[in-house]
Amino acid sequence: MTAQYPPIEPYDHGLLDVGDGQHVYWETCGNPAGRPALVVHGGPGSGASVGARRWFDPDRYRIILFDQRGCGRSTPHAGDHDTDLTHNTTEHLLADIERLRQHLGVESWLLHGSSWGSTLALAHAQRHPAMVTAIVLVSVTLTRRADIDWLYRGVARFFPAEWETFRRAPPAPIPDTSRTSAPDAALDTGLGTWEPAGGLVARYARRLDDPDPAVRAAAADAWCAWEDAVISLESNGRPGAYGSRPPRARLALARICSHYFSHGAWLDEGILLRDAGRLAGIPGVLIHGRHDLGGPYQVAWDLARAWPDAELIGVTDSGHTGSAALGHHLRTALDRLAATPTRSS
């Protein structure tokens, strides 16, 4: 299998003041005169990974990474209880990306997003298609309310015991199911007392903002334990990828995820599929594990059907956290696109 490129260090970095008291960390690696490529990390709230630099040929790419609001090296950090998340929404992140593009003097760039990063990359590309030269997405996620419901309730059919623990971790009254609307009721998995995922995620968001640090820590631990359960069957993935994070990073991830997902990421349901036509002419590569239980392969399939310029690659030995084969396809796609003329050229 194709290995990553050797480790590299940034040749420039900084904190960009994006308003609202927020400062977004950014860095640039590789060739300053190379093809600009923006790495959009997942989560939301995971922070940029040093390893993401290594998927790009450093001689041909100007690699740009940044930490989204509230996580990584950006400030203030959501792992601190006094950090308010009011000014941390999808719209804020999209505005930050555009400010970063202007700050770095980039006319257009390739986008590489993974998981939640694919949602944010697609939203940016659909808003500014002329500024995007290509898109490479891994573990494609659209963050529809239906997708959130699947991840935090529907997939429980594979992990009923773990979900029962997750569901009962933040104590609160279970909603009266007699008032459940017909469309929501159709999503019932039959796993005990029915509760829509949005309500469960919102309960976690409240517990993660509790003034008691022990309550916040327990909620973050339970959140990450569920995320780890969902990826636990991936034989070639990274077991414990969520719970193994340091406590402050774990709390930031859980806070930001529950904040975004309890609001449907502030996206109209299905808008990224409906507006996929705005990506016409932009070459895309969608790489998705066939064993991704948290984000089923059909999500990537539906996007590929709505975006004719995208190539879909299903990886049979991979789940959400990847595999050597998935990495091979990612590096191959980025190497190929590095040699492909952009639309402007």
C-alpha positions in Angstrom: 0.0 0.0 0.0 1.1 3.6 -0.7 2.6 5.2 2.4 2.2 8.8 3.5 4.9 11.3 2.7 7.6 11.9 5.3 6.7 14.2 8.2 7.1 17.9 7.6 6.8 21.1 9.7 5.0 24.3 8.8 7.0 27.1 7.2 4.5 29.6 8.5 1.7 29.7 11.0 -0.4 32.1 13.0 -3.6 33.0 14.8 -6.2 34.8 12.7 -8.5 37.2 14.5 -12.0 36.3 13.0 -14.0 38.5 15.4 -16.3 37.6 18.3 -13.2 37.2 20.5 -12.2 34.2 18.4 -8.7 33.5 17.1 -8.3 30.6 14.5 -5.0 28.8 14.3 -3.6 28.2 10.8 -0.4 26.8 9.3 1.1 26.3 5.9 3.4 23.5 4.8 5.0 22.2 1.7 5.8 24.4 -1.3 4.8 28.1 -0.9 4.5 28.2 -4.7 2.6 24.9 -4.9 -1.1 24.2 -5.6 -3.1 25.5 -2.6 -5.0 22.8 -0.7 -7.1 23.4 2.4 -7.5 20.6 4.9 -10.9 20.7 6.7 -10.9 18.6 9.8 -13.7 16.6 11.2 -15.6 16.4 14.5 -16.8 19.1 14.6 -14.3 19.9 17.3 -11.5 17.4 16.5 -8.9 19.9 15.5 -6.4 19.5 12.7 -4.2 16.4 12.7 -0.5 16.7 12.1 -0.8 13.5 10.0 -3.0 15.2 7.5 0.0 17.1 6.2 1.5 13.9 5.0 -1.1 12.9 2.4 0.1 15.7 0.1 3.2 15.8 -2.0 5.1 18.6 -0.3 6.9 19.6 -3.5 3.6 20.2 -5.4 1.2 21.4 -2.8 0.9 24.4 -0.5 -0.8 22.6 2.3 -3.0 24.8 4.6 -4.4 23.4 7.8 -6.5 25.2 10.4 -8.3 24.5 13.7 -12.0 25.4 13.6 -13.4 27.6 16.4 -13.1 26.2 19.9 -10.7 23.4 19.3 -7.1 22.5 18.6 -4.9 25.5 19.0 -7.6 28.0 18.3 -8.8 30.2 21.2 -10.9 30.3 23.3 -11.0 26.6 23.7 -14.3 24.7 24.2 -12.6 22.5 26.8 -12.8 25.5 29.1 -16.2 25.8 30.7 -16.3 29.6 30.4 -16.0 29.4 26.6 -19.3 30.4 25.2 -20.3 28.6 22.0 -22.9 31.2 20.8 -20.5 32.4 18.1 -19.6 28.9 17.0 -21.9 27.8 14.2 -21.6 26.6 10.6 -22.0 30.1 9.3 -19.2 31.3 11.5 -16.9 28.5 10.3 -17.7 29.3 6.7 -16.9 33.0 7.2 -13.7 31.9 8.9 -12.6 29.9 5.9 -13.2 32.8 3.6 -11.3 35.2 5.9 -8.4 32.7 5.9 -8.4 32.4 2.2 -8.1 36.2 1.9 -5.6 36.4 4.6 -3.3 33.9 2.9 -3.8 35.5 -0.5 -5.2 32.3 -2.1 -7.3 32.8 -5.2 -8.6 29.2 -5.3 -7.8 26.0 -3.6 -8.4 22.2 -3.5 -10.5 21.1 -0.5 -9.8 17.9 1.4 -12.4 17.1 4.1 -13.0 14.1 6.3 -16.2 13.2 8.1 -17.7 16.5 9.4 -15.0 18.2 7.3 -16.7 16.9 4.2 -19.9 18.7 5.2 -18.1 22.0 5.8 -16.0 21.6 2.6 -19.1 21.0 0.6 -20.9 24.0 2.1 -17.9 26.2 1.3 -17.6 24.9 -2.2 -21.3 25.4 -3.0 -21.2 29.0 -1.7 -17.9 29.8 -3.5 -17.6 27.3 -6.4 -15.3 29.6 -8.4 -12.8 29.5 -5.6 -12.6 25.7 -5.5 -10.3 23.8 -8.0 -11.1 20.2 -6.8 -12.6 18.3 -3.8 -11.4 15.1 -2.1 -13.6 13.8 0.6 -13.1 10.8 2.9 -15.9 9.3 5.1 -18.4 11.4 3.4 -20.9 13.1 5.8 -23.8 15.5 5.0 -24.9 16.1 8.6 -28.6 16.0 7.8 -30.9 15.5 10.8 -31.5 12.0 9.4 -27.8 11.3 9.5 -27.6 12.6 13.1 -30.5 10.4 14.1 -28.8 7.4 12.6 -25.5 8.0 14.3 -27.0 8.6 17.8 -29.9 6.2 17.6 -30.4 4.2 14.5 -27.0 2.5 14.5 -27.9 1.3 18.0 -29.4 -1.8 16.4 -25.8 -3.0 16.1 -24.9 -1.9 19.7 -28.0 -2.1 21.9 -26.2 -2.5 25.2 -23.8 0.3 24.5 -26.6 2.6 23.3 -28.7 1.8 26.4 -25.7 3.1 28.5 -25.3 6.1 26.3 -29.0 7.0 26.3 -29.2 6.9 30.1 -26.0 8.7 30.9 -27.3 12.2 31.0 -30.3 11.9 33.4 -33.5 13.7 32.3 -37.1 12.7 31.8 -37.8 10.6 28.7 -40.1 12.5 26.4 -43.8 11.5 26.1 -43.9 9.4 23.0 -47.6 10.0 22.5 -46.7 13.4 21.1 -44.2 12.1 18.6 -44.9 13.2 15.1 -45.6 10.6 12.4 -42.4 11.3 10.4 -40.2 10.9 13.5 -42.1 7.8 14.6 -41.2 6.1 11.4 -37.5 6.2 12.6 -38.2 4.1 15.7 -35.7 1.2 16.0 -37.7 -0.6 18.7 -34.9 -0.3 21.2 -36.7 0.3 24.4 -38.4 3.6 25.2 -38.4 5.7 22.1 -36.5 9.0 22.1 -35.5 11.1 19.0 -31.8 11.5 18.7 -32.1 15.3 18.6 -33.5 15.2 22.1 -30.8 12.9 23.4 -28.1 15.1 21.8 -29.6 18.2 23.3 -29.6 16.6 26.7 -25.9 15.9 26.3 -25.3 19.5 25.3 -26.9 20.7 28.5 -24.9 18.3 30.6 -21.7 19.3 28.9 -22.4 22.9 30.0 -23.2 22.0 33.6 -21.4 24.1 36.2 -20.1 21.0 37.9 -16.8 19.8 36.2 -17.5 16.2 37.3 -20.8 16.2 35.5 -19.2 17.7 32.4 -16.4 15.1 32.4 -18.8 12.2 32.9 -20.9 13.4 30.0 -17.8 13.8 27.7 -16.6 10.3 28.7 -20.0 8.8 27.9 -20.2 10.6 24.6 -16.8 9.4 23.5 -17.5 5.9 24.7 -20.5 5.8 22.4 -18.4 7.1 19.5 -15.8 4.4 20.2 -18.5 1.8 20.3 -19.7 2.7 16.8 -16.2 2.3 15.3 -15.4 -0.8 17.5 -16.0 -3.3 14.7 -13.5 -1.7 12.3 -10.8 -4.3 12.2 -8.4 -2.0 10.2 -9.4 1.3 11.9 -8.3 3.0 15.1 -10.0 1.6 18.1 -10.6 4.1 20.9 -10.0 7.0 18.6 -12.4 9.3 20.6 -11.9 8.2 24.2 -8.1 8.1 24.0 -7.9 11.9 23.6 -6.8 14.1 26.5 -9.6 15.1 28.8 -9.7 18.8 27.7 -9.8 17.8 24.0 -12.4 15.1 24.8 -14.6 17.8 26.5 -14.2 20.2 23.6 -15.1 17.5 21.0 -18.2 16.5 22.9 -19.3 20.0 23.6 -18.9 21.2 20.0 -20.4 18.0 18.5 -23.5 18.2 20.7 -23.9 21.9 20.1 -23.8 21.5 16.4 -25.9 18.3 16.1 -28.6 19.5 18.5 -29.1 22.4 16.0 -28.9 20.3 12.9 -25.6 22.0 12.1 -27.8 25.1 11.2 -28.3 23.6 7.7 -31.5 23.2 5.8 -32.3 19.5 5.7 -30.7 17.9 2.6 -29.4 21.2 1.2 -26.0 19.9 0.3 -27.6 17.2 -1.9 -30.1 19.7 -3.4 -27.4 22.2 -4.2 -24.9 19.7 -5.6 -25.4 21.1 -9.0 -23.4 24.1 -7.9 -20.4 21.9 -8.0 -20.7 21.3 -11.7 -17.2 21.4 -13.3 -15.4 20.8 -10.1 -13.6 17.4 -10.1 -14.3 15.4 -7.0 -13.2 12.2 -5.4 -15.4 10.6 -2.7 -13.6 7.8 -0.7 -15.8 5.9 1.7 -15.4 2.8 3.7 -18.1 0.1 2.9 -18.1 -0.9 6.6 -18.7 2.7 7.9 -21.5 2.1 10.4 -21.7 5.6 11.6 -22.0 7.1 8.1 -23.4 4.5 5.8 -22.0 4.1 2.2 -25.3 5.3 0.8 -24.5 8.8 1.9 -21.5 8.9 -0.4 -23.5 7.1 -3.1 -26.3 9.7 -3.0 -23.8 12.6 -3.3 -22.0 11.0 -6.2 -25.4 10.6 -8.1 -26.2 14.3 -7.5 -22.6 15.4 -8.5 -21.7 14.0 -11.9 -18.1 15.3 -11.7 -17.4 13.2 -8.6 -15.8 9.8 -8.7 -16.9 7.4 -5.9 -14.5 4.9 -4.4 -15.8 2.3 -2.0 -13.2 0.7 0.2 -14.2 -2.8 1.2 -11.8 -3.2 4.2 -12.5 0.2 5.8 -14.9 1.8 8.2 -15.2 5.4 9.3 -11.6 5.6 10.7 -9.9 4.4 7.5 -7.5 1.6 6.6 -4.2 1.3 4.6 -6.3 0.8 1.4 -8.3 3.9 2.0 -5.1 5.8 2.6 -3.8 4.5 -0.7 -6.8 5.8 -2.5 -6.5 9.2 -0.8 -2.9 9.8 -1.6 -3.4 8.5 -5.2 -6.2 11.0 -5.7 -4.2 13.9 -4.3 -1.2 13.0 -6.4 -3.3 12.8 -9.5 -5.0 16.1 -8.9 -1.7 17.8 -8.2 -0.8 17.2 -11.8 -4.2 18.2 -13.2 -4.6 21.7 -14.6 -7.1 23.8 -12.7 -10.1 25.4 -14.5 -8.5 28.8 -14.3 -5.3 27.6 -16.0 
